[in-house]
Amino acid sequence: MNEWGQHATAIGLMTIYFSHLDHAIADVIGAMLGDQSAAESRTKTMTFGKRLETMRQLADEKMSSDLCQQLNQIADEAEVLSGCRNDIVHALWWLDPMDRHSPVSSRRINPMKGQDLPPEHPTPSAQDIEALAVSMSECADDFYELLDRYEGRR
């Protein structure tokens, strides 16, 4: 597989694992509400950041301080991972004009948030993107472990 194909595969994997992370957050919200279908209807139109905020607010009300602190640490990691994912998924991608097989990217600029031109940065390698994907899966697993403790299964 050429370098472009490796990047496309890694981005696909990252997309799948980000969805897993997003579902883990919805499951935690559902457990705290005591109704998974209510959680799904309440959160289905929310952005990822709003879901995290909702989960944190519910944890303040429903979880012990120890579990709430752990949830906030995992949520902090999820927030960072989401930002990294957004930089990759919403980047401007093109093929290197010199060899037509190597992907090059430039981070997007969000003028609505008043962001200036981003500093120069290298295109992430397929291996970097795969490592990010694995971190997303591990973060989701951390939410599920916390959920098990919240529900008394551990």
Beta strands, then each sheet from edge to edge (+ up, - down):
strand 1: 92-95
strand 2: 103-106
sheet 1: 1+ 2-
end
